[in-house]
């Protein structure tokens, strides 16, 4: 008989203790409720907004604060994983944009190099033509310069001692002396 009474008294004591703890949390002082609000508002600002967590029964939260902490950590980890995935997607998008920008820049640079190469080729042809014309001009001038003294020599040799004299009409003619 004593064993039954002892077993019941142990269950009753546990039940009374649980009810007492539950009531003490319900009838908490206003200062502790304000402190809890301040703590919860600080946590809400520090942690990013997520989907509301599944609420556990109030008795379980009261009886096991470690479980509540574990739930918060799991929620934070899920949020962190989601944000990490979002950051990875954003980084991949930026990398692909940079890659396409680099490819476009390479194409534009190649086109500019080809256009510059064509300009250089045409400029080289133009300069070659100018050099050829200058060589021909110099050759022509040298040729004319050589011809001038010979003509003067030929004209004086062919005339001999001829002295130009005007005739009656005023026309100058050559006469040999």
Secondary structure, DSSP 8 states (H G I E B T S, - for coil): -HHHHHHHHHHHHHHHHHHHHHHHHHT--HHHHHHHHHHHHHHHHHS----------HHHHHH-HHHHHHHHHHHHHHHHHHHHHHHHHHHHHHHHHHHHHHHHHHHHHHHHHHHHHHHHHHHHHHHHHHHHHHHHHHHHHHHHHHHHHHHHHHHHHHHTT-EEEE-TTS-EEEE--
